[in-house]
């Protein structure tokens, strides 16, 4: 199918990706009217014909509760108006953490959310989803999916900007991912030993730090939600009198904190991928998303 037959838009502020993908792939950018009535219900209207077209909607899914219904309505409306297919690019994919029932009576929201998305969309692309007990998205999503990894972009940035980095992962689950970044730039790595006492209470220790006295600690995390793990790690590193650490995040949610909080704790710099708009964004994943999108258009 010709690229000109593909329409792309964003409902919730992912216009930087829309602009880049439109430029790289010669898509047609269209406008969707999305209005919320005083009673909270949504009104949507396409301003361009979608009959016979492929539709690509790109929206990151942080703060997902306010976004998911309009996105589903947008997908269903496009199909109702004759679009041949509707795909979703969600640079950040929400509702992946609750992947089992930890306590009696809990909702396994990852599976319920995946059903909603799979029913409305024909395919999905996302960046480094939180896969822990799931080995792949295909375990809960019934549509074709593709995962883009931020590791090459992160390793390239670290190699270019940091002399003698020591990569530090947030927990044992991150070892395979952090080691991939470290091996790409021939840098050492370690992972935190972490005890989480609550959403805002984390205790950490870092094995073998004495072996790297001249290295710059680089804290690499996939999702920075409350930032408490990073703050505690920074403080721990400063107590060990290491060099000032650098913080790198794939998905900068930063709920309730700012980058200044991390600076005040002792970090020298905070950088993130642009999966979620944030003032720390320095790592652009547009090209990575283009490569993935070529598999669907």
C-alpha positions in Angstrom: 0.0 0.0 0.0 1.3 3.5 -0.9 2.4 5.7 1.9 0.1 8.5 0.7 -2.8 6.2 1.7 -1.7 6.4 5.4 -3.1 9.0 7.7 -1.5 9.8 11.1 -2.5 12.0 14.1 -2.2 12.3 17.8 -5.0 13.2 20.3 -2.8 13.8 23.4 0.3 15.8 22.6 2.6 13.4 20.8 2.8 15.9 17.9 6.6 15.8 18.0 6.4 12.1 16.8 3.6 12.9 14.3 5.8 15.6 12.7 8.9 13.5 12.5 7.1 10.4 11.2 5.2 12.5 8.7 8.4 13.9 7.4 10.3 10.6 7.3 7.5 8.5 5.7 5.5 11.1 3.8 2.3 10.4 5.6 -0.6 12.7 5.5 -1.1 14.4 8.9 -4.8 14.9 9.7 -6.8 16.6 12.5 -9.2 14.9 14.8 -11.6 17.1 16.8 -11.8 15.8 20.4 -14.0 17.7 22.8 -15.1 16.9 26.3 -18.6 17.9 27.3 -19.3 19.3 30.8 -20.5 16.0 31.9 -17.2 14.3 31.1 -18.3 12.5 27.9 -16.2 12.8 24.7 -17.1 14.1 21.3 -14.9 13.1 18.3 -15.0 14.0 14.6 -12.5 13.3 11.8 -11.8 16.4 9.7 -10.5 14.4 6.7 -12.0 11.4 4.9 -10.7 8.1 6.1 -12.5 5.8 3.7 -10.0 3.3 2.3 -7.1 4.7 4.4 -4.7 3.2 6.9 -4.9 5.1 10.2 -1.9 5.5 12.6 -2.7 7.0 16.0 0.3 7.8 18.1 -0.2 8.7 21.7 1.9 7.8 24.8 -0.2 6.2 27.5 1.0 7.8 30.7 -2.0 8.9 32.8 -4.0 6.4 30.8 -7.4 6.6 32.4 -8.2 9.9 30.7 -6.9 8.8 27.4 -8.1 5.3 26.7 -11.8 5.9 26.0 -11.1 8.7 23.4 -8.5 6.5 21.8 -10.9 3.6 21.5 -13.6 5.9 20.2 -11.2 7.3 17.6 -10.2 3.8 16.4 -13.8 2.6 16.2 -15.0 5.7 14.4 -12.3 5.3 11.8 -13.3 1.7 11.1 -17.0 2.8 11.1 -16.1 5.4 8.4 -14.4 2.8 6.2 -10.7 2.9 7.3 -9.0 -0.3 6.2 -7.1 -0.7 9.5 -6.1 1.3 12.6 -2.8 0.9 14.3 -1.6 2.4 17.6 1.9 3.6 18.4 2.1 3.9 22.2 5.7 4.9 23.1 4.8 4.3 26.7 2.4 1.4 27.4 0.5 1.6 30.6 -1.0 -1.1 32.8 1.9 -3.6 32.6 2.9 -3.8 36.2 -0.1 -5.6 37.6 0.8 -8.9 35.9 -0.4 -11.3 38.6 -2.7 -11.3 41.6 -0.4 -10.4 44.5 -3.2 -10.3 47.0 -6.6 -11.9 47.2 -9.3 -10.0 45.3 -6.9 -7.9 43.2 -7.6 -7.0 39.5 -5.0 -8.2 37.0 -5.3 -5.0 35.1 -2.6 -5.7 32.5 -4.9 -8.4 30.9 -8.0 -6.3 31.0 -6.3 -3.3 29.5 -4.8 -5.5 26.7 -8.3 -6.8 25.8 -9.6 -3.2 25.4 -6.6 -2.2 23.1 -6.7 -5.5 21.1 -10.4 -5.1 20.4 -10.1 -1.5 19.1 -6.8 -1.6 17.2 -5.3 -3.9 14.5 -1.7 -3.7 15.6 0.5 -1.9 18.1 4.1 -0.6 18.5 5.5 0.3 21.9 8.9 1.1 23.5 10.4 -1.2 26.2 7.2 -2.3 28.0 7.5 -3.5 31.6 7.8 -7.2 30.9 8.3 -9.1 34.1 6.2 -12.2 34.4 5.2 -12.0 30.7 7.8 -13.0 28.3 6.2 -11.1 25.4 3.2 -8.9 24.7 1.7 -11.7 22.7 0.8 -13.5 26.0 -1.9 -10.9 26.6 -2.3 -8.9 23.4 -4.1 -10.7 20.6 -3.1 -8.2 17.8 0.4 -8.1 16.2 2.7 -6.1 18.3 6.3 -4.9 18.0 8.6 -3.7 20.8 11.1 -1.0 20.1 14.1 -1.0 22.4 15.7 2.2 23.5 19.0 0.5 24.4 20.9 1.5 21.2 20.0 5.2 21.5 20.9 5.1 25.2 24.2 3.4 24.7 25.1 5.8 21.9 24.4 8.8 24.2 26.4 7.4 27.1 29.4 6.6 24.8 29.3 10.1 23.4 28.9 12.1 26.7 30.3 10.1 29.6 33.9 9.1 30.2 34.4 5.9 32.1 30.7 5.1 32.8 29.6 2.5 35.3 26.0 1.4 34.5 23.7 0.7 37.4 20.4 -1.1 36.9 17.5 -0.6 39.3 17.0 -4.3 40.2 17.7 -7.9 39.2 15.0 -7.8 36.6 17.0 -5.1 34.7 20.2 -7.1 34.5 19.8 -8.4 30.9 18.7 -5.0 29.6 21.4 -3.0 31.4 24.1 -5.5 30.4 23.0 -5.1 26.7 23.7 -1.3 27.0 26.9 -1.8 28.8 28.3 -4.4 26.4 27.5 -2.2 23.4 30.0 0.4 24.8 32.3 -2.0 26.6 31.5 -0.5 30.0 31.1 -2.3 33.4 27.7 -2.6 35.0 26.1 -3.7 38.2 22.5 -3.8 39.6 21.0 -2.5 42.8 20.0 -4.7 45.7 16.7 -3.1 46.6 14.2 -3.5 49.3 10.9 -1.7 48.6 9.0 -0.9 51.8 6.3 1.2 50.0 5.6 3.5 47.1 7.8 6.2 48.6 10.2 4.1 50.8 13.0 2.2 49.2 16.3 1.0 50.6 19.2 0.2 48.3 22.7 -1.1 48.3 25.2 -1.4 45.4 27.5 -4.3 45.1 31.2 -3.9 44.2 31.3 -0.1 44.0 34.8 -0.1 45.5 36.0 -1.7 42.3 35.2 1.4 40.2 36.5 4.5 42.1 37.2 6.5 38.9 34.0 5.7 37.1 30.9 7.9 36.7 27.8 6.0 38.0 25.1 6.0 35.4 21.7 5.0 36.8 19.6 3.5 33.9 15.9 2.7 34.5 13.1 1.9 32.2 10.3 3.6 34.1 10.9 6.5 36.6 7.5 6.7 38.3 7.9 8.3 41.7 11.7 8.5 41.4 12.3 7.2 44.9 14.7 4.5 43.8 16.8 7.0 41.9 16.8 9.4 44.8 17.8 6.8 47.3 20.5 5.5 45.0 21.9 8.9 44.4 22.1 9.6 48.1 23.8 6.2 48.7 26.4 6.9 46.0 27.1 10.4 47.4 27.6 8.8 50.9 30.2 6.5 49.2 31.9 9.7 47.8 31.7 8.5 44.2 31.7 10.8 41.2 28.3 12.6 40.7 25.9 10.2 39.0 24.0 10.7 35.8 20.4 9.5 35.6 19.0 8.0 32.4 15.3 7.0 32.0 13.4 5.5 29.1 10.0 6.5 30.4 10.1 9.7 32.5 6.8 9.7 34.3 8.3 11.6 37.3 5.0 11.6 39.3 5.3 14.1 42.2 9.0 15.0 41.7 11.0 17.1 39.3 14.5 16.8 37.9 15.5 19.5 40.3 14.7 17.0 43.1 17.3 14.6 41.7 19.8 17.4 41.2 19.4 18.4 44.8 19.9 14.8 45.9 23.3 14.9 44.2 22.8 14.0 40.5 24.8 15.9 38.0 22.4 15.4 35.0 19.1 13.7 34.2 18.3 12.7 30.6 15.4 10.7 29.2 13.9 9.3 26.0 11.0 11.2 24.5 8.5 8.5 25.0 6.8 10.9 27.5 7.2 14.7 27.0 9.4 16.0 29.8 12.1 18.7 30.3 14.7 15.9 30.6 14.1 14.6 27.0 17.3 14.4 25.1 17.1 11.0 23.4 14.9 10.9 20.3 13.3 7.6 19.4 11.6 8.8 16.2 14.0 6.9 13.9 13.5 3.7 15.9 9.7 4.0 15.6 10.0 4.6 11.8 11.9 1.3 11.4 9.2 -0.5 13.4 6.4 1.2 11.6 7.7 0.0 8.2 6.7 -3.5 9.2 3.0 -2.5 9.2 2.6 -0.1 6.3 
